[in-house]
Amino acid sequence: MSVPGTKTFAAVDLGASSGRVMVGRVAPDTLDLTEAHRFPNRPVRLPEGLRWDILGLYGGVLDGLRAAGPVDSVGIDSWAVDYGLLDAHGALLGNPVHYRDARTEGVPERVWAMVPPDALYRATGIQYAPFNTLYQLVAARDTPQRLAAERLLLIPDLIAYWLTGEQGTELTNASTTQLIDPRTGGWNRDLAGRLGIDLALFAPLRRPGDPAGALLPAVQEQTGLPGPVPVTAVGSHDTASAVAAVPARRGERFAYLCTGTWSLVGLELDAPVTTEASRAANFTNELGVDGTIRFLRNIMGLWLLQECLRAWGREDLAPLLAEAARAPALRSVVDAAAPEFLAPGAMPERIAAACRATGGPVPRTPGETARCILDSLALAHRRAIREAQRLADRSVEVVHIVGGGARNALLCQLTADACGLPVVAGPAEAAALGNVLVQARAHGLPGDLASTRELIARTQPMTRYEPSGDPAAWEAAERRTEGARPLCA
């Protein structure tokens, strides 16, 4: 039975391996999330490189909205940095390039010849990653598509444009382009000018909670939704939405770990940290909901395990995790943030090679390889949380794990053991929940960010893991990976 005053919101949440449309029903003391439709996200390798199947994703979105039924609003979030180019008539100029495509090889060095890495970091606060939008744009500068383009839309903004006919650039995702000044929340025009990047390509900035149009009549007809249906800007970078859904208590000193294809590990701050020490540690300062700063490090995350499963032709994760739990602890560890794990393909062989290069034992079975990955991720989480506290001069009393990895009990326990801190795991669908709650606030739900987090804590299932095991074993494993380098310039 519906609670009086309940409103219903559709969260379009596009991840790097799958998309979903979730339906959230929200009232002051009610938060219920159900899955309307889930669909695969399968990139396609063309002769010219790796591309996103954006039309397939859009079709999945339409199917999901049709399955969702009547809603009060729609919000869209996705992965960061990638974009589509439109011509003067608003038509898409080819499939968006995948961030794992090789087109940016050698481009960072060209950029640093114009703007040194330390100056680039001071200007934007964004970590070095070879796929940042800035490097993609420099790589694409003289291509026919770029020369014909009149507009650039980041992935969630592109989906919103097709749904509404209106163009905008949502700020939390824009901050990942490495073209935003995190102190002002506006474009860094001096930097763009020095690199020959035309900021007129970008649509006007929007902030989470801003209106982003309404479903076009043709979209209403395709989805069967009675109108008008507004589209609301949310934290359109999925990590921004996920961090907004961290169920922290008011005043709690917490670190967050958003787990999925990537592990995104860090702190929520009021101001960016753009010191040389922060740059050397490769921490990023991305904009979050309500003017917050997501001070974090990117780690390869469960991508390592996903690629191994693909290489082995296995789909069921549960038996593999059971094998990993029986494998010797900390026998083999690698640097889970190493750039050699970025590209797809042959992941078990690359993990074995990394173990061999450090003089450690090479995993012999899939279970041992999985244990190596999970132990290595826990070590990387430990390193990132400790460095974040040092760099931001902020202590932590608990780690909140949200996203798909919150369902991985072994990873959660290993992270608690490695960090020596309690871990609170859940919600698993944090990005969708953050998406829904930003919409709910825009459409009448009272309260600040802390209030919405308290609503999540009251209504969503969570599991607490206390640290156990031998801290000295983790210290020894840490020393074995001390030579690991972060993904920085």
Secondary structure as GFF3:
##gff-version 3
##sequence-region A 1 489
A	DSSP	beta_strand	7	14	.	.	.	ID=ss1
A	DSSP	beta_strand	18	27	.	.	.	ID=ss2
A	DSSP	beta_strand	30	40	.	.	.	ID=ss3
A	DSSP	beta_strand	44	46	.	.	.	ID=ss4
A	DSSP	beta_strand	49	51	.	.	.	ID=ss5
A	DSSP	alpha_helix	54	68	.	.	.	ID=ss6
A	DSSP	beta_strand	73	78	.	.	.	ID=ss7
A	DSSP	beta_strand	83	86	.	.	.	ID=ss8
A	DSSP	three_ten_helix	102	104	.	.	.	ID=ss9
A	DSSP	alpha_helix	107	114	.	.	.	ID=ss10
A	DSSP	alpha_helix	117	124	.	.	.	ID=ss11
A	DSSP	alpha_helix	133	139	.	.	.	ID=ss12
A	DSSP	alpha_helix	144	148	.	.	.	ID=ss13
A	DSSP	beta_strand	151	154	.	.	.	ID=ss14
A	DSSP	alpha_helix	155	164	.	.	.	ID=ss15
A	DSSP	beta_strand	169	170	.	.	.	ID=ss16
A	DSSP	alpha_helix	171	174	.	.	.	ID=ss17
A	DSSP	three_ten_helix	175	177	.	.	.	ID=ss18
A	DSSP	beta_strand	180	181	.	.	.	ID=ss19
A	DSSP	beta_strand	186	187	.	.	.	ID=ss20
A	DSSP	alpha_helix	189	195	.	.	.	ID=ss21
A	DSSP	three_ten_helix	199	201	.	.	.	ID=ss22
A	DSSP	beta_strand	205	206	.	.	.	ID=ss23
A	DSSP	beta_strand	211	214	.	.	.	ID=ss24
A	DSSP	alpha_helix	217	223	.	.	.	ID=ss25
A	DSSP	beta_strand	230	232	.	.	.	ID=ss26
A	DSSP	alpha_helix	238	244	.	.	.	ID=ss27
A	DSSP	beta_strand	254	259	.	.	.	ID=ss28
A	DSSP	beta_strand	263	269	.	.	.	ID=ss29
A	DSSP	alpha_helix	276	280	.	.	.	ID=ss30
A	DSSP	beta_strand	284	287	.	.	.	ID=ss31
A	DSSP	three_ten_helix	289	291	.	.	.	ID=ss32
A	DSSP	beta_strand	293	299	.	.	.	ID=ss33
A	DSSP	alpha_helix	303	312	.	.	.	ID=ss34
A	DSSP	alpha_helix	317	326	.	.	.	ID=ss35
A	DSSP	three_ten_helix	339	341	.	.	.	ID=ss36
A	DSSP	alpha_helix	347	357	.	.	.	ID=ss37
A	DSSP	alpha_helix	366	392	.	.	.	ID=ss38
A	DSSP	beta_strand	398	403	.	.	.	ID=ss39
A	DSSP	three_ten_helix	404	407	.	.	.	ID=ss40
A	DSSP	alpha_helix	409	419	.	.	.	ID=ss41
A	DSSP	beta_strand	423	425	.	.	.	ID=ss42
A	DSSP	alpha_helix	430	442	.	.	.	ID=ss43
A	DSSP	alpha_helix	449	459	.	.	.	ID=ss44
A	DSSP	beta_strand	463	465	.	.	.	ID=ss45
A	DSSP	alpha_helix	471	480	.	.	.	ID=ss46
###
